[in-house]
Amino acid sequence: MAYPQRLKTKTNLFLKVNYISSILSLLFGLVCFYFLEIYNVIPITLVSYSFFTIINTMLFNFHKKLAPAFNINSALTLICSIIVTMFSGGINSSFIFVLTLVVLAGYIATKKYGSFYLYLVFIIVTLIYLESLVDISFIRNEVPEKTKNIFNFISILFSVYLLGGVFGKILVTTHYNLYRSKKEVEKKVKEKETLIKEVHHRVKNNLQTVSSLLSLQARNMKDPAMKTLIKSSQNRVNSMAMVHEMLYMREDLSKIEYKSYVEELSEYLVRSIKGADNKIKVAIDIIDINLGIDTAIPLGLLINEAITNSLKYGIKDNSEGEINIALKKQEEDYILNIGDNGEGYPETITPKTTTSLGLKLIYNLTRQLKGSILKDCTKKGTNYVITFKEIGQNFQPIA
């Protein structure tokens, strides 16, 4: 939307400047001929400029190509300005200020055009000055001494009107339109952020509702194994709900501060599984990192499963134990070290042979993060080294 608007603004400016400069040039030429006693080159040049500018504008309305039409018009303006300046006193002519309009029009078109015409006008003005030092026979001042002041007065009015009344007015209008567009975009962005916050809030509430239903279901069950399964599912739902809750609370709706999330998640899991009076120590060493939702959710589920397995199978009953979670960045990859100092499990148990859903999920979630996982057998208990990359907005179901 921004580019068509800029093109429309430049087109309107081009047409308005052409029409006004053509009319003013024609009137100036007639005034020179009938009232200022200037009969040769200057009025012919001004009237010719008016004629060719109108022709160029009509051709533009036919082919709609702004760049060539602008360059043709700039060339006509330069030629007209040089001729009128040279035959009205050279470096002392007030008409020389018209050259600045070409530079301004160039910068309005593009920075490249503006720079080109700026240096070109520098060269032209320098040459006009050097011409004043040399007596060139065919160039003479056509402006009579008695009408010289009037000619300079009209030349200055001509330049000032085009500079302020046309360029200035349109630039102010354009600036106002840009300011209004910016405000409209900011308003839409704010509305979008509010909508996204509302979505995260509702998703979090829905997930908490699911968690509450699972909790109620578990209370009515007598089979301990089924209660454990439902409790594990409830913890998984809560780990996802926490992501949406933290996104809802943040100014940046696309990423969450992950250290705070892991601290809150681990505290919840320890309290949920081991109770408030427990002997579990959780050591967290995570760099200051913000992760997007498409990485945060699968990584959160992975950490949830690892901590849950540590609390259920590694550190049994009310034993003392320690869970270590470290996350650091190495070049383009993230490295997660997570584990416990509990009993561990034998090498014969693998994701393919185990009946544990938690262990399968850890490996599947690592694959979803496009990462790799190694079991660190040098440490006591169960410890994993997981290398992964932050993924984009292509969240896929766990296979």
C-alpha positions as CSV (number, residue, x, y, z in Angstrom):
1,M,0.0,0.0,0.0
2,A,2.9,2.4,0.8
3,Y,4.5,2.2,-2.7
4,P,1.4,3.0,-4.7
5,Q,0.6,5.9,-2.4
6,R,4.2,7.4,-2.9
7,L,3.8,6.9,-6.6
8,K,0.5,8.7,-6.6
9,T,2.0,11.6,-4.6
10,K,4.9,12.0,-7.0
11,T,2.6,11.8,-10.0
12,N,0.3,14.5,-8.5
13,L,3.3,16.7,-7.8
14,F,4.7,16.2,-11.3
15,L,1.4,17.1,-12.9
16,K,0.7,20.1,-10.7
17,V,4.3,21.5,-11.1
18,N,4.0,21.0,-14.9
19,Y,0.7,22.8,-15.3
20,I,1.6,25.7,-13.0
21,S,5.1,26.2,-14.4
22,S,3.7,26.1,-17.9
23,I,1.1,28.7,-17.2
24,L,3.6,30.9,-15.3
25,S,6.2,30.6,-18.0
26,L,3.7,31.5,-20.7
27,L,2.6,34.6,-18.7
28,F,6.1,35.6,-17.9
29,G,7.1,35.3,-21.6
30,L,4.1,37.5,-22.6
31,V,4.9,40.1,-19.9
32,C,8.6,40.2,-21.1
33,F,7.5,40.8,-24.7
34,Y,4.6,43.3,-24.2
35,F,5.6,45.1,-21.0
36,L,9.4,44.7,-20.3
37,E,10.6,45.4,-23.8
38,I,12.3,42.0,-24.1
39,Y,11.7,40.7,-27.6
40,N,14.1,38.0,-28.6
41,V,15.6,34.9,-26.8
42,I,14.0,35.2,-23.3
43,P,10.3,35.4,-24.3
44,I,10.7,32.8,-27.0
45,T,12.5,30.4,-24.5
46,L,9.8,30.9,-21.9
47,V,6.9,30.3,-24.3
48,S,8.7,27.3,-25.9
49,Y,9.2,25.8,-22.4
50,S,5.5,26.2,-21.7
51,F,4.6,24.5,-25.0
52,F,7.0,21.6,-24.7
53,T,6.1,21.0,-21.0
54,I,2.4,20.7,-22.0
55,I,3.4,18.3,-24.7
56,N,5.4,16.2,-22.3
57,T,2.5,16.2,-19.8
58,M,0.1,15.0,-22.5
59,L,2.4,12.2,-23.5
60,F,2.8,11.2,-19.8
61,N,-1.0,11.0,-19.5
62,F,-0.8,8.6,-22.5
63,H,2.1,6.3,-21.5
64,K,2.0,6.7,-17.7
65,K,5.8,6.3,-17.3
66,L,6.8,8.8,-14.6
67,A,10.6,8.4,-14.8
68,P,11.2,9.4,-18.5
69,A,8.6,12.2,-18.2
70,F,10.3,13.6,-15.2
71,N,13.7,13.5,-16.8
72,I,12.4,15.2,-19.9
73,N,10.8,17.9,-17.9
74,S,13.9,18.4,-15.8
75,A,16.0,18.7,-19.0
76,L,13.6,21.3,-20.4
77,T,13.7,23.2,-17.1
78,L,17.5,23.2,-17.0
79,I,17.8,24.3,-20.7
80,C,15.2,27.1,-20.2
81,S,16.8,28.2,-16.9
82,I,20.3,28.3,-18.4
83,I,19.2,30.2,-21.6
84,V,17.1,32.8,-19.7
85,T,19.8,33.2,-17.0
86,M,22.6,33.7,-19.6
87,F,20.5,36.3,-21.6
88,S,19.4,38.2,-18.5
89,G,22.7,39.0,-16.8
90,G,24.3,35.6,-16.2
91,I,25.5,35.1,-12.6
92,N,23.8,38.3,-11.6
93,S,20.4,37.2,-12.9
94,S,17.7,36.4,-10.4
95,F,16.3,33.7,-12.7
96,I,19.3,31.5,-11.7
97,F,17.4,30.5,-8.6
98,V,15.0,28.5,-10.8
99,L,17.8,25.9,-11.0
100,T,17.3,25.1,-7.4
101,L,13.8,23.9,-8.2
102,V,15.3,21.2,-10.4
103,V,17.4,19.9,-7.5
104,L,14.4,19.9,-5.2
105,A,12.2,18.1,-7.7
106,G,15.0,15.5,-8.2
107,Y,15.2,14.7,-4.4
108,I,11.4,14.5,-4.3
109,A,11.6,11.9,-7.1
110,T,14.5,9.8,-5.7
111,K,17.7,10.4,-3.8
112,K,19.6,9.3,-6.8
113,Y,18.0,11.9,-9.1
114,G,18.4,14.6,-6.5
115,S,22.1,13.9,-6.1
116,F,22.6,13.9,-9.8
117,Y,20.8,17.2,-10.4
118,L,22.6,18.8,-7.4
119,Y,26.0,18.1,-8.8
120,L,24.9,19.0,-12.3
121,V,23.5,22.4,-11.1
122,F,26.8,23.0,-9.3
123,I,28.6,22.5,-12.5
124,I,26.2,24.7,-14.5
125,V,26.4,27.6,-12.0
126,T,30.2,27.4,-12.0
127,L,30.2,27.6,-15.8
128,I,27.8,30.6,-15.7
129,Y,30.2,32.3,-13.3
130,L,33.2,31.5,-15.5
131,E,31.3,32.9,-18.5
132,S,30.9,36.2,-16.7
133,L,34.7,36.5,-16.7
134,V,34.9,36.0,-20.4
135,D,33.4,38.3,-23.1
136,I,31.3,36.0,-25.3
137,S,30.0,38.0,-28.3
138,F,26.8,36.1,-29.1
139,I,25.5,36.2,-25.5
140,R,24.2,39.6,-24.4
141,N,21.9,40.9,-21.7
142,E,18.4,41.3,-23.3
143,V,16.9,43.0,-20.2
144,P,16.8,46.8,-20.6
145,E,18.2,48.7,-17.7
146,K,14.9,50.4,-17.0
147,T,13.0,47.1,-16.6
148,K,15.8,45.2,-15.0
149,N,14.4,45.5,-11.5
150,I,10.9,44.5,-12.6
151,F,12.3,41.4,-14.4
152,N,14.3,40.4,-11.3
153,F,11.2,41.0,-9.1
154,I,9.1,38.7,-11.3
155,S,11.8,36.1,-11.5
156,I,12.1,35.9,-7.7
157,L,8.3,35.7,-7.4
158,F,8.3,33.0,-10.0
159,S,10.9,31.0,-8.0
160,V,9.3,31.6,-4.6
161,Y,5.8,30.7,-5.7
162,L,7.0,27.4,-7.3
163,L,9.2,26.6,-4.3
164,G,6.7,27.5,-1.5
165,G,3.2,27.6,-3.1
166,V,3.7,24.4,-5.1
167,F,6.5,22.2,-3.8
168,G,6.1,23.4,-0.1
169,K,2.4,23.0,0.0
170,I,2.5,19.5,-1.6
171,L,5.3,18.4,0.7
172,V,3.4,19.6,3.8
173,T,0.3,17.8,2.6
174,T,2.4,14.6,1.9
175,H,4.0,14.8,5.4
176,Y,0.5,15.1,6.9
177,N,-0.7,12.1,4.9
178,L,2.3,10.1,6.0
179,Y,1.7,11.1,9.6
180,R,-1.9,10.1,9.4
181,S,-1.0,6.8,7.7
182,K,1.6,6.1,10.5
183,K,-1.1,6.7,13.1
184,E,-3.5,4.4,11.3
185,V,-0.8,1.7,11.1
186,E,0.0,2.1,14.8
187,K,-3.7,1.8,15.6
188,K,-4.0,-1.4,13.5
189,V,-0.9,-2.8,15.1
190,K,-2.3,-2.0,18.6
191,E,-5.6,-3.7,17.7
192,K,-3.7,-6.7,16.4
193,E,-1.6,-6.9,19.6
194,T,-4.8,-6.7,21.7
195,L,-6.4,-9.4,19.6
196,I,-3.3,-11.7,19.9
197,K,-3.3,-11.1,23.7
198,E,-6.9,-12.0,23.8
199,V,-6.2,-15.2,21.8
200,H,-3.3,-16.2,24.2
201,H,-5.6,-15.4,27.2
202,R,-8.4,-17.5,25.9
203,V,-6.1,-20.4,24.9
204,K,-4.6,-20.3,28.4
205,N,-8.1,-20.3,30.0
206,N,-9.2,-23.2,27.7
207,L,-6.1,-25.2,28.6
208,Q,-6.7,-24.5,32.3
209,T,-10.3,-25.7,31.9
210,V,-8.9,-28.9,30.4
211,S,-6.5,-29.2,33.3
212,S,-9.3,-28.8,35.8
213,L,-11.4,-31.4,34.1
214,L,-8.5,-33.8,34.2
215,S,-8.0,-33.1,37.8
216,L,-11.7,-33.7,38.6
217,Q,-11.5,-37.0,36.6
218,A,-8.4,-38.1,38.5
219,R,-10.1,-37.5,41.9
220,N,-13.0,-39.9,41.0
221,M,-10.6,-42.7,39.9
222,K,-9.5,-45.4,42.3
223,D,-6.9,-47.0,40.0
224,P,-3.5,-45.4,41.0
225,A,-2.0,-46.1,37.6
226,M,-4.8,-44.3,35.8
227,K,-4.6,-41.4,38.2
228,T,-0.8,-41.1,37.4
229,L,-1.5,-41.1,33.7
230,I,-4.1,-38.4,34.0
231,K,-1.9,-36.4,36.3
232,S,0.9,-36.5,33.7
233,S,-1.5,-35.4,31.0
234,Q,-2.6,-32.5,33.3
235,N,1.0,-31.4,33.8
236,R,1.6,-31.4,30.0
237,V,-1.5,-29.2,29.5
238,N,-0.3,-26.9,32.2
239,S,3.2,-26.6,30.7
240,M,1.5,-25.3,27.5
241,A,-0.9,-23.0,29.4
242,M,2.1,-21.4,31.1
243,V,3.6,-20.4,27.7
244,H,0.4,-18.7,26.6
245,E,0.0,-17.0,30.1
246,M,3.5,-15.6,29.9
247,L,3.0,-14.4,26.3
248,Y,-0.3,-12.7,27.4
249,M,1.6,-10.9,30.2
250,R,4.5,-9.7,28.1
251,E,4.8,-6.6,25.9
252,D,6.5,-8.7,23.2
253,L,3.8,-11.1,22.1
254,S,6.1,-13.2,19.9
255,K,8.6,-14.4,22.5
256,I,8.8,-15.4,26.1
257,E,11.7,-15.0,28.6
258,Y,12.6,-18.6,29.0
259,K,14.4,-18.7,32.3
260,S,11.4,-17.4,34.1
261,Y,9.2,-20.0,32.3
262,V,11.5,-22.9,33.3
263,E,11.7,-21.7,36.9
264,E,7.9,-21.5,37.1
265,L,7.4,-24.9,35.4
266,S,9.9,-26.7,37.5
267,E,8.5,-25.3,40.7
268,Y,5.0,-26.3,39.7
269,L,6.1,-29.9,38.8
270,V,8.1,-30.5,42.0
271,R,5.2,-29.2,44.1
272,S,2.6,-31.2,42.1
273,I,4.5,-34.5,42.2
274,K,6.5,-34.4,45.4
275,G,4.3,-32.1,47.4
276,A,5.1,-28.8,49.2
277,D,7.3,-30.5,51.8
278,N,10.0,-32.0,49.5
279,K,13.7,-32.5,49.5
280,I,14.2,-31.7,45.8
281,K,16.7,-29.1,44.7
282,V,16.4,-27.6,41.2
283,A,19.5,-25.9,39.8
284,I,18.7,-23.7,36.8
285,D,21.5,-22.1,34.7
286,I,19.8,-20.5,31.7
287,I,21.1,-17.6,29.7
288,D,19.0,-14.5,29.1
289,I,17.1,-15.8,26.1
290,N,13.7,-15.2,24.5
291,L,12.1,-17.9,22.5
292,G,9.2,-17.9,20.1
293,I,6.1,-19.9,20.8
294,D,6.9,-22.5,18.1
295,T,10.1,-23.4,20.0
296,A,8.9,-22.6,23.5
297,I,6.0,-25.1,23.6
298,P,7.8,-28.2,22.3
299,L,10.9,-27.4,24.4
300,G,8.6,-26.8,27.4
301,L,6.9,-30.1,26.9
302,L,10.4,-31.8,26.6
303,I,11.6,-30.2,29.9
304,N,8.2,-31.2,31.5
305,E,8.7,-34.8,30.5
306,A,12.4,-34.9,31.7
307,I,11.6,-33.4,35.1
308,T,8.5,-35.6,35.5
309,N,10.6,-38.7,34.8
310,S,13.2,-37.6,37.2
311,L,10.7,-37.0,40.0
312,K,8.8,-40.2,39.4
313,Y,11.5,-42.7,38.5
314,G,14.9,-41.2,39.3
315,I,14.4,-39.6,42.7
316,K,11.9,-42.0,44.3
317,D,9.6,-41.4,47.2
318,N,10.8,-38.7,49.6
319,S,14.5,-39.1,48.9
320,E,16.8,-36.1,48.5
321,G,17.7,-35.3,45.0
322,E,18.9,-32.6,42.6
323,I,17.6,-31.7,39.1
324,N,19.9,-29.7,36.9
325,I,18.7,-27.6,33.9
326,A,21.2,-25.6,31.8
327,L,20.5,-23.9,28.5
328,K,23.2,-22.0,26.5
329,K,23.7,-20.9,23.0
330,Q,26.6,-22.0,20.8
331,E,26.7,-20.2,17.5
332,E,23.4,-21.0,15.8
333,D,22.5,-23.9,18.1
334,Y,21.1,-24.1,21.6
335,I,22.4,-26.8,24.0
336,L,20.1,-28.1,26.8
337,N,21.7,-30.1,29.6
338,I,19.0,-31.6,31.8
339,G,19.0,-34.5,34.2
340,D,19.1,-35.7,37.8
341,N,21.3,-37.5,40.3
342,G,18.8,-40.3,41.0
343,E,18.9,-44.0,40.2
344,G,18.9,-43.7,36.4
345,Y,17.8,-46.5,34.0
346,P,19.8,-49.2,32.2
347,E,21.2,-48.9,28.7
348,T,18.8,-51.6,27.4
349,I,15.9,-49.2,27.8
350,T,15.5,-47.1,24.6
351,P,12.6,-45.1,23.1
352,K,11.8,-48.1,20.9
353,T,11.8,-50.7,23.7
354,T,10.2,-48.7,26.5
355,T,6.6,-48.5,27.3
356,S,7.1,-45.1,28.9
357,L,5.3,-42.4,27.1
358,G,7.5,-39.7,28.7
359,L,10.7,-41.1,27.3
360,K,9.2,-41.5,23.8
361,L,8.0,-37.9,24.0
362,I,11.5,-36.6,25.0
363,Y,13.0,-38.1,21.8
364,N,10.1,-37.1,19.6
365,L,10.1,-33.6,20.8
366,T,13.8,-33.3,20.2
367,R,13.2,-34.4,16.6
368,Q,10.4,-31.8,16.3
369,L,12.9,-29.2,17.4
370,K,15.2,-30.4,14.6
371,G,17.7,-31.4,17.1
372,S,19.8,-34.3,18.4
373,I,19.8,-36.0,21.9
374,L,22.6,-37.9,23.7
375,K,22.4,-39.6,27.0
376,D,25.3,-38.6,29.3
377,C,26.5,-41.8,30.9
378,T,29.4,-40.1,32.7
379,K,27.1,-38.6,35.4
380,K,25.1,-40.3,38.0
381,G,21.4,-40.6,37.3
382,T,19.7,-39.7,34.0
383,N,21.2,-36.9,32.1
384,Y,20.6,-35.7,28.5
385,V,22.5,-33.3,26.2
386,I,20.1,-32.0,23.6
387,T,21.2,-29.8,20.8
388,F,18.5,-27.9,18.8
389,K,17.7,-24.8,16.7
390,E,15.0,-22.3,17.2
391,I,12.3,-23.1,14.7
392,G,10.1,-20.7,12.8
393,Q,6.3,-20.6,12.6
394,N,5.8,-24.1,11.4
395,F,4.6,-25.8,14.6
396,Q,3.8,-29.5,13.8
397,P,2.0,-32.2,15.8
398,I,4.2,-34.6,17.7
399,A,4.7,-37.7,15.4
